[in-house]
Amino acid sequence: MNRFYIIANSEKDKDLKTTRQIYDYLSAHGKSCTVREYQKLEGRLKSGDGKSVGYTNADWIPEGTECILVLGGDGTLIQAARDTVECGIPLLGINLGNLGYLAEIEKSGVLEAMDSLMADVYTLEPRMMLEGSVYRKEEGNVHDLALNDIVVNRAGALRVIDYEIYVNGEFLNRYSADGIIVSTPTGSTGYSLSAGGPIVSPMASMIVVTPICPHTLTARSIVLSGRDQVTIRLGSGRRAEWEEAFATFDGEVSVPIATGDYVEIRKSEKTADILKISKISFLEVLRNKMRGN
């Protein structure tokens, strides 16, 4: 690899110290490198036409870029993957956060990782993404992608709402709960895990449906095939016929919905291509990350 693009989360990389280290190292080896700084405190960036573009705008990435280096944590990498998915450029995450499943390179190993990239010593892991379509009676429909999960959860007052779940058009179950998480295998170690969901190998093609705080003793996560389509229809609440909620994509884009609206979720044809340099297996990473928990 010879042409690199760096997305640096300056909240994680104070004074861009690690970013400059990588930039200087690549430049000293005759490689092309462009840096894009992002400060979370500034909110989502705006492109020239005023549209929200998140961590980066795909139009900013120089033509011929072979690798996107993402400095931050898993959240930074997930949002960068969403923003650049149309480019088809693989990403390597450099973990400057606390808990990194996706961002596999630690700060101490960045130069060794750069050597591997420049020598083309790596493997490519295409990670499954979800495509969600939000259909609303009162407002326009919304379509977006998620690498981790799509969550439908209540808004406003602290009370449970009824969620009707359909799989391939067939009614599955009705949950009275705070919300529903639909995750990819990559997202199974995130919010879904915190809600009691299973951990799924990141290279699998599966969809995990996990209720959030269901009002029952028997509710469990359901693991579906990557070929299935999940529909979540928002029902009424315990005290009102009309309820409001949000459909949220990777914790970043939130779409307001109301009773009668529904969200259709399926496997996307697009993937997030993650570069892997370390020979450490997912099971070893999982064991190390969860040690002592």
N, C-alpha and C positions, 0 to 999 in steps of 0.2 A: 504494500500500500504506500502511496505517495502523497495523497491529498486528503487533508483532515479538516474537520469543522468541529469546534469546541463549543458546547453549551455549558456555561458555568453558572451555578447557583451561588451568588456572592454572599448569601446568608450562611451557606455551609463553608465556602472557601473564602475566608476573611482576607481582604486585601488581594484576592486572586493569587495567593502565593503558589498554590499547587498548579493553577492554570498557567502561570508564567513559567514555572519549572518545565511543564510539558511543552509549552510553546517554544521555549528556548532549546530544549532538547531535540525536538523535531526539526526546527530550523537549522540547528547545527549539523544535522544529518542531511541537509538539502531537501527537506520535505516542505510542501506547501501547507500552511495552517492558518485558519481564520477563527477568531474568537468572537463569540457572542455572549455578552454578560447579561444575566437576568437577575433582578432584585425582586423577591417575592413581595416585599412591602409596597412596591409600586403597583401591585395588582397586575392584571393581564395587559400585555402590551397591545398597541394598536398599529395596524398596518397603514399604508398610505391611504387606503380608501376608508379608514375608520373602523374596519372590522376587527373583532377580537382575535388575536392570533397566538395567545399563550406564550410559551417559552420562546418560540421562534416562528418566523414566517418562512415557509418553504421557499419563497421567492428570494430570500436572503442567502440561501445556501449556494455557493459558487458551483458552476457547472463542472462536472468531472469529480466532485467530491466522492471519495471512496469509503469514508468512515466518519461517523458522528461520535465524538467523545463527550459523554455527559457526566459532569462533575456535580455531585450532590448526594442524593439518596435514591431509594426506590421511587419515591413520589416524583422527583425530578425526571427520572428516566421514563416513567410511565407517561407523564405529560409531554415530554419531548417525543416519545414514540407516536403519540396521538397526532401531534402537530406535523410530523414529518412522514407519516405513513405513505402518503402519495408519492414520495420521492423514491422509495425502494432502496434507501441507503441503510446499511446495517449500523447498529448502535453498540457501543461499549460503555457500560456504566462503571464509574469510579466512585466508590462508596466513601462519602465524607459524613454520613449520618450515623445512626446507631444500629439499625437493624436492616441489613441489606441482603435480600434474596436474589434480586435481579442485578444489582450493581455489585459485581463479584470482585472487582479489583480494589484492594485497600490502598490507602495513601502511600504506604511504605513500598508498594510494589509497582508503582506507576511506570518507572523507567524500564523495568524489565518487561512490562506489558507493552510498552512502545516498541521495544526491540522485537517482540514477537509479531506485532502488527506489521512493522517494516519488513520483516522476513517472511510475511504471509504464513505465519504459523498460528492457526486458530481454527475453530469450528464455528459453524453458523447454525443457530437454533431458531427456526421460525416459530414464533409463539402465536397461538390462536387468539383471535380477537372476536368480540361480539359486535353485532350490528343491531341497534335498537331503533324502533320506529314508535313514536308517541303520537297517538291519535286522540284529538281533543274536539269536543263539541263546540266550545265557545271560542277557541283560538285556533291558529294554524297548526298543522302537524310538524313534527320535528324529527329529524333523523341524525344519528350520531354513532360513533364507534367507542368501544371501551376495550382496554387491554386487561384490566383487573375485574371490574364488575359494573353492573347496572343495578341500582338500588331504587326501589319504590318504597317511600316511607312517609309517614304522616307529617303534617305541618300544624303548627299552632298548639292547641290544647293537648295535654298529656292524656290521651285516651286511645284505646285500640280501634282499629278500622278493619272491616272485612275485605279480604283480598281473594278474588276468585282466580284460580290457576288452571289454565288449559295447556295441554301438550298436543301439538299437531291438530288443534281444533277440538280435541276431546277433553271434557271436563275432568280434572284431576282431583282438586280439593279446594275447600274454602278455609282460609286461615283468618282468625281474629287475632291480630298481632300489631306490633308497631310498624312493621314493614316486611319486605321481601328482598333478599339479596340473590341476584343471579350472577354467578361468577364463572370465569374461565379457570382452567387449571393453574395458570399463573396467579390469579386472584384468590385461589383457595387458601393461601397463607396470609391473607389480609383480613378484611372485615368479616368475611365468611367464617374464617377460623375463630375469630373472637366471638361470633354468634353461635359457636358450637358445630360448625361445619367440618367436613373431612379435609385432609390434605391430599391433593391429587398431584401426581407427577406432572411437571410443567410441560412435557412434550406430548401429553395425552390429548385426545380430542373429545372432550366431555363438557357438559354444562351442569353446574351445581346450583340447585335451588335451596336456599336456606331461609326459613322464617326468622324474623327478629322478635324476640320475646313473645312467642305465641301464647295465647291464653288457653293452654291445654298441657296435659302432662305427657302426651304421646307424640307430639310433633317432632319430626326429625328431618334432616336434610335429605334431598332426593338427587341422585346422580343420574343424569340423562346422557344420551348419545349426542355427539356433536352434530348429528344430522337432524336433531329434533328442533322444533320451534316452540318457544314458551310464550304464552300470552298471560299478562297480568291485568285483570280488570278491577278497577277501584270501586268497591261497594260503599255502603253507608256505615256510619259509626253506631255506637251503642245508644247514643242520645240524640242523634240527628240523622235525617235522611240525606243531608248534603255534607260531604266532607272534602277537605282539600289535602293534597299531598304533593310530593315532588318525585320526579324520575331523575335520578342523578347518574351521570356517566363518569366513572373513575373519580368520584368526589370533586369533579371540576365543573362540569356543566350541569346545572339544575333546571329542570323544566317543570313549571307548575301544572298540576293536573287536578281534576275534581271527580266526584262520583259519576260513574258512567264512562269515563275516559279509560283507555287501555293502552298497554305497551306490548308490542310484539318484539321478541328477542330471538335472534338466531346467530349461528356461526357466520362470521364475515368471510368473504373470499380473500380479504387482505390479511396479512400477518405482520407482526412486529418482529423484525429480524435482529436477534440479539447475538452479538459475538461472544464466544466463550474461549478463554485462553487457558484458564486453570484446568488441571486434570482432576480437580476435586469433584466428586459426584454430588448430585442433588441431595442424596441421603446424608452425606457427610456434612454438607452445608447446613442441612436441617438439624442434624444432631448438634452441631456447634452453636447454631443460633438459639436453640431451645434448651441448651444445657443450663440447668439450675432453675428453669421455669417450672 
